[in-house]
Amino acid sequence: MTGVQTCALPISDEVLATYRGLFATGVAPLLLVGVVVGAGLVIFALRPLRSTVGVMRHIVRTGDWAARVETPRGEGEMRDLAEAFNAVLERQHRLVESLRQSLDSVAHDLRTPLTRLQASAESGLGRTERASAAHEALTDCLEEAQRVKATLDTLLDVAEAEAGAIRLRLEPLRAAELLAEVAELYEIAAEEKHARIEVLGTEPGEFIGDRVRLRRALANLVDNALKYLGEGQRIALSVEVADREIALCVEDDGLGIAAGDLPRIWDRLFRSDRSRSAPGMGLGLSLVKAIVEAHGGRVIAESTLGRGSKFSLCLPRFSASPAP
């Protein structure tokens, strides 16, 4: 039987050198140009998507519904996407503005008679004797009018924040300074209950936020904690800083919250059985949650019945990106 034998021809060094030279001078540059051009085309093609994402993040962080996506030139799917997205934003903007105007109208229509009622009660108090039944009745009317007005203001604030209609005045803040302001505000109230308020740590924790609204959210938490604080107990305010998030924490040694009530404490007008005897409207925590979420943050509540509670307002550190 005759077998077929093959032999491999050796490739000379000159041929290898020739191929290497061709690759280095011809193929490699072409591959490099192809990669660069391809990457540039991808970046250019995805530019409208990046712009859309940037506008969405800006709206979520600032509540500025007037922001719009830049429409690409020419025809194509990206232009259609940008136009459709801007149309949705325009409709949502009109809805938010309509809601804001409605809230303003409702607030005006309800506040006006309440203000007149307060003025009438105050005027009547000056004309009646302190020991008379009329004086006592007018005092009750004045207190109830103030309570109803406070409830109305808080409900409108919560509704505005949850609807995305809240206007935030964002500025650079230092968490330690913000906590110190709140602690100073409630220092006398704590001393009257023979309790104490402490600000733990000195780390400034710089971030972007609305000073007035965040101070109100923290004040609501401290005020709520003081209601259920016993003699000699304390409220601790602290800052926890991460790379992209900062937590403003309010911790107390009070009564604590039952495990069954914990998921419901953020609901409007919810009051647990243990808290019904204390003054309040059941709106403070709802407002806290609405303010934090308007900043693009989240709220965390931890509590053990009989041992106290800890509330953390987790906020993005860089929430004031400029409009695209």
Salt bridges, closest charged atoms under 4 A:
ASP64 OD2 - HIS58 NE2 3.24
GLU83 OE2 - ARG79 NE 3.16
GLU90 OE1 - ARG68 NH2 2.56
GLU90 OE2 - ARG94 NH1 3.75
GLU97 OE2 - HIS93 NE2 3.72
GLU97 OE2 - ARG100 NH1 2.50
ASP109 OD1 - HIS108 ND1 3.71
GLU144 OE1 - ARG147 NH1 3.95
ASP153 OD1 - ARG111 NH2 2.65
ASP157 OD2 - ARG216 NH1 2.62
GLU162 OE1 - ARG268 NH2 2.43
GLU181 OE2 - ARG211 NH1 2.90
GLU181 OE1 - ARG215 NH1 2.79
GLU198 OE2 - ARG196 NE 2.83
GLU198 OE1 - ARG234 NH1 2.82
GLU206 OE2 - ARG174 NH2 3.28
ASP210 OD2 - ARG213 NE 3.83
ASP223 OD2 - LYS227 NZ 3.92
GLU240 OE2 - LYS310 NZ 2.95
GLU245 OE1 - ARG298 NH2 3.04
ASP253 OD2 - ARG234 NE 3.85
ASP273 OD1 - ARG276 NE 3.65
GLU293 OE2 - LYS289 NZ 2.81
